[in-house]
C-alpha cells in the first residue's frame, strides 16, 4: 500500500509540475515597431532582459559572410554612455550575467540580474540598440576574437566541422544560404571596410526588427513604463528585415562526400538529410526519431552498433529545425578499420525498420515521458523562458507556441513516426560523409 501511495504521490507531483509549466505572458508593440513580451514570475528575485534581432547568417550577402556572428561580439564593445570594454564590468558589478548567440536565422542578446536591477538591463539593451560605438579599434579587436573562436571551435577542435556543420551544410544546401557557415569567412571580414559595419548596424539593429522579452520577478505596469522610456524614443534607420523565401531543390540522389580532420584519430560515418522547418509538425516527429535511433545508450543504433556488433564507439545525432528548413544528421564514430558498406547497411537497416514497423507501446511511452521532462526543464528558468518566448514569436510567428509545444508532441502517433521516416530518411535524399583523420590529399597535392 505504501508503494502504491508513493507512486501516486510521484505521479501527482509530476503532473502538477507539468500543469504549472504553462507560461503566461503579455505582448504588445511600441509605436516604433518593437515587439515586447512580458512574463511575470515572482517566485525568485531574478529577471532576464533579452533582445532578439531578425538577422542571422542567412541574411548576409555573398562576399560579406560572418557579419551577423561578428556583431554578436562587436556590440559588446561599448556605446555612447558605456565606456569601451566596460560592458561586462557593469553587469558583474550589479550581480548579473550576460551572453549572446547567433544562428542562421537570428541574433540574441540577454542579461540576467537581481530583479531590483531590471532598469539597468533595460538601459543597457536600449544603449546597444540606440548608441553603439562602431569604430575601427573595436572591429580590429573583435576580428581577432572571432578568428580565435574559429580556431578553437572548428579548425582545431576534434569533429568541429561536424558539430558546427561546416563540413555538412554546404553539401546539403546548394542554393539556400543555410549552406553557409554561421561564423563566416575570415577573408570576408578582413576585407570589409568600417562603413560596411556601420551600414549593417543601421540596416538590422532597429526596433522594428527586434523582439524585447522581459521575464521574471517584475511589476508589469512599472516595467511597461521603463520600456516606453528607454525604447520608445528609438527610431528606425531601415525597414524591417522581411524574410525572402529561397527554395532549395530536393536532393534526389545520394551525395558522397569525404572530409578530413587532422585533429581526430577515430573516423566517423555520417548521414545528413534536409527536413521540414520548425513550424511543421513533422519537425517534432523527427525529434522523436532522433531519440529512437541515437538518443543515448538505450537507443537502437547504440545498442546495435556499440553494444552488439561493436563496430562503433559512439553514435550521434543532430536534429535541427530552423526557420526555413531543418536538417537531421546521424552517424557513428567507428571502431577499428572502417567497413563502409557494412556500416551503411547497418544504419540503413535501422532506418528501414523504423519505416516498416511500428515502435512498441513501451518505447513510445518512454519517448513521450522523455519529451515531457525536456519541456519542463526548458521552462524551468526565466532565462530559458525568455529565450523560448522570443524564439517562438520571431521564428515561428506565434509566441503561444511555448504552451503548445508539449501538446504537439502528445499528438504524434506511432504511425506518424513511420510516415516521417519513410518521407525524409531515404538513401537518395541524403549526404553521406566519410570523416577521416589527416589532411585532404587533393589539397596537399595542389600546394
ZIVENRA-V451738 format. One record per pair of residues at least 6 apart in sequence whose C-alpha atoms are under 7 Angstrom apart, sorted by the first residue. I is the first residue (numbers start at 1). J is the second residue. Records with the same first field share a line. If there is no record, write none. Layout:
BEGIN
I->J + J
END
This chain:
BEGIN
18->376
21->376 + 379
22->403
23->403
24->39
25->37 + 38 + 39
26->37 + 38 + 39
27->36 + 37 + 38
28->35 + 36 + 37
29->35 + 36
30->232
32->207 + 208 + 232 + 235
33->207 + 208
34->207 + 208 + 210 + 211
35->210 + 211 + 212
36->211 + 212 + 213
37->212 + 213 + 214
38->213 + 214 + 215
39->214 + 215 + 216
40->215 + 216 + 217 + 218
41->216 + 217
42->216 + 217 + 218
44->217
45->114 + 115 + 217
46->113 + 114 + 115 + 216 + 217
47->112 + 113 + 114 + 115 + 118 + 215 + 216 + 217 + 382
48->110 + 111 + 112 + 113 + 214 + 215 + 216 + 382 + 383 + 386
49->110 + 111 + 112 + 121 + 122 + 213 + 214 + 215
50->109 + 110 + 111 + 212 + 213 + 214 + 386
51->108 + 109 + 110 + 210 + 211 + 212 + 213
52->106 + 107 + 108 + 109 + 210 + 211 + 212 + 390
53->106 + 107 + 108 + 205 + 209 + 210 + 211
54->105 + 106 + 107 + 209 + 210 + 241
55->68 + 105 + 106 + 107 + 204
56->68 + 102 + 103 + 104 + 105 + 106 + 107
57->66 + 68 + 103 + 104 + 105 + 182
58->104 + 105 + 177 + 178
60->67
63->188
64->188 + 189
65->184 + 185 + 188
66->182 + 183 + 184 + 185 + 189
69->102 + 182 + 183
70->146
72->100 + 101 + 102 + 107
73->142
74->138 + 139 + 142
75->128 + 132
76->87
77->84 + 85 + 138
78->84 + 85 + 87 + 132 + 133
79->127 + 128 + 131 + 132 + 133
80->131 + 132 + 133
91->97
95->113 + 114
96->111 + 112 + 113 + 114
97->111 + 112 + 113
98->110 + 111 + 112
99->109 + 110 + 111
100->108 + 109 + 110
101->107 + 108 + 109
102->108
103->182
104->178 + 182
105->323
111->121
115->217 + 218
122->230
123->230
126->230 + 231
129->205 + 206
130->234
134->198
135->194
136->194
147->186
153->160
154->160 + 161
156->263
157->263
158->263 + 264
161->167
162->168
166->181
167->259
169->178 + 179
170->179 + 180
171->431
172->179 + 274 + 431
173->179 + 248
175->248
176->246 + 247 + 248
202->237 + 238
203->237 + 238
204->241
206->236 + 237
207->236
208->236 + 240
209->240 + 241
211->390
213->386 + 390
214->386
215->382 + 386
216->382
251->428 + 429 + 430
252->428 + 429
253->428 + 429
254->427 + 428 + 429 + 430 + 431 + 432
255->430 + 431 + 432
256->431 + 432 + 433
257->432 + 433 + 434
258->433 + 434 + 435
259->434 + 435 + 436
260->435 + 436 + 437 + 438 + 439 + 440
261->436 + 437 + 438 + 439
262->437 + 438 + 439
264->437
265->437
266->333 + 334 + 437
267->333 + 334 + 435 + 436 + 437
268->332 + 333 + 334 + 434 + 435 + 436
269->331 + 332 + 333 + 433 + 434 + 435
270->329 + 330 + 331 + 332 + 432 + 433 + 434
271->329 + 330 + 331 + 430 + 431 + 432 + 433
272->327 + 328 + 329 + 330 + 430 + 431 + 432
273->327 + 328 + 329 + 425 + 429 + 430 + 431
274->325 + 326 + 327 + 328
275->325 + 326 + 327 + 328 + 424
276->282 + 283 + 321 + 325 + 326
277->283 + 321 + 322 + 323 + 324 + 325 + 326
278->321 + 322 + 323 + 326
279->396
282->420
283->321
284->409
285->412 + 417
287->319
288->367
289->417
290->317 + 319
291->299
292->299 + 300
293->299 + 300 + 301
294->300 + 301 + 302 + 315 + 316 + 317
297->303
301->315
302->314 + 315
305->311 + 312
306->312 + 313 + 314
311->334 + 335
312->332 + 333 + 334 + 335
313->333 + 334 + 335
314->332 + 333
315->331 + 332 + 333
316->330 + 331 + 332
317->329 + 330 + 331
318->328 + 329 + 330
319->327 + 328 + 329
320->326 + 327 + 328
321->327
323->395
354->418 + 421
355->418 + 419 + 421 + 422
356->418
358->414 + 415 + 418
359->414
368->410
372->406
375->406
378->384
379->385
388->402
389->399 + 402
392->398 + 399 + 401 + 402
393->399
END
